[in-house]
Amino acid sequence: MKIDWNKKYTTIAVYSFLVICASIAFFSILNKIDEFTSTLGWIVSTLQPFIIGFVIAYLLNFILSFYEKKVLVFDSIKNMKKKGKRGIAILLTYITAFIILYLFTKFVLPQVVDSIAGLVNDVPTYVTNVTKLIEEISAKINLESEYVGLAMDKWNDFVNYTISIITNLLPVLGETVRVILSSIWNIILGIIISIYLLIDKENFCALSKKITYAIFSNEHANVAVELAHRTNDTFGKFLSGKIIDSAIIGVLTFIILTVFKMPYTILISVIIGITNIIPFFGPFFGAIPSFIIIMFVSPVKALWFLVIIVVIQQLDGNIIGPKILGDSIGISAFWILFSLLVAGKLLGLVGMIIGVPLFAIIYSIIKDIIEAKLNKKGLPEETKDYIN
């Protein structure tokens, strides 16, 4: 018997059934949240090599495309079979990735560790010097003792908080290294999986598209494929652009800080470069701890550092960033802040990195739905048309 899905009561019954099933599943998960979390953790742990492989392949695909489209374009390569050209491009891609990783671990990482260790050892001396400076300034401007005592209490609280953060840097770094080493086998498997994914990436995409069209109607499949292209385009441009932009900012910061003879140049450049990956507010997240570190050594240099960071970020925001990223996000500063806060709360640092492009995709989907409904009603689609 063929069901007429267009009938009103049939549609209501189906939707009601789906809602009831979803509600039962939701409350069952809530009642057994520990078991659900444990099962989910086991699934993620089992699939970890594939997750690592997919992430590696996705990130290295930008380098692979660069070699295939920009470097391997001379006649002897053009006449090669596709698999031969792809093999050379993949070899160059992984050589490039391993060279970058080697240079970082050989030259940057040891200096970062030394800087953190030196900072931890020198913090008591820096705190004593700054405390004396505050006392001298207080004496010169003749502040009342109760205000001086209150200021010193707040300063001591701030110092204790800062020291706790700095002293935890090395354990956190050590724990990160431990986790990486304990997952070394999964990382090796992930690298192997990523090679297979990159070799046959067109076939994997075609297979996904084939399955989509087999499961859904043509209309829904077209929407799903378009959404996949939009997601890949948004994430691809954002992540690749942000990584390149942050690397440039990190190197530029290192050069300028070296010229101005700032302390802990490598450490601060790494902090600025990494936090710059976070959109819009990343520079502030990096500048605050860097300012505190330099202030312990020299308050005057700390003020100069703020001036330098403002100049670098203006250069990045007005020249470097737009040249590399373009308008890859397409949402206002308010929604960037919203997505950073929500995604950061749910997923931590990873959420702050991927939250903005993820929200941009959700925003674009909702925008398309709303504009389609307005268009169907014959109403204007532009927001400015609704301003009184």
Number of C-alpha atoms within 10 A of each C-alpha: 3 4 7 9 11 8 9 9 10 13 13 12 11 12 12 12 12 12 12 12 11 12 12 12 12 11 11 12 14 12 11 10 12 11 12 14 12 11 12 12 12 12 11 13 13 12 13 17 22 20 18 19 25 19 15 20 23 21 16 21 20 15 19 24 15 14 19 18 11 10 12 16 13 9 8 8 15 12 11 11 9 10 11 12 18 20 14 15 22 22 13 15 21 16 12 15 12 12 12 12 11 13 11 12 13 11 11 14 16 13 16 20 17 15 18 20 15 12 19 18 12 13 19 13 12 18 19 12 15 17 17 12 13 16 14 12 12 16 13 9 8 10 12 10 11 9 11 16 12 11 15 15 12 12 16 14 12 12 18 13 11 16 17 12 13 18 16 14 16 16 11 11 13 13 12 12 12 12 11 13 12 11 14 12 12 21 20 14 17 22 21 16 20 25 21 13 20 22 17 12 16 11 12 13 11 11 12 13 16 12 11 17 17 11 10 12 11 12 9 13 18 15 12 16 15 12 15 13 12 15 16 14 14 20 21 18 18 23 20 19 20 21 16 15 21 22 19 16 24 21 16 15 22 22 15 17 20 14 9 14 11 19 18 22 22 26 21 25 24 22 19 28 25 20 22 27 23 24 21 15 16 17 21 17 16 21 20 12 17 21 20 15 22 22 19 22 21 18 16 10 18 20 13 16 21 15 11 16 20 15 12 17 17 13 13 19 13 10 11 17 21 14 13 17 17 13 13 18 19 15 16 9 12 9 14 21 17 14 21 25 16 16 21 17 12 13 13 14 15 12 19 26 23 21 25 29 26 17 20 22 21 13 14 15 14 12 13 13 11 13 16 14 13 14 12 9 9 9 12 12 16 10 7 8 9 8 6 4
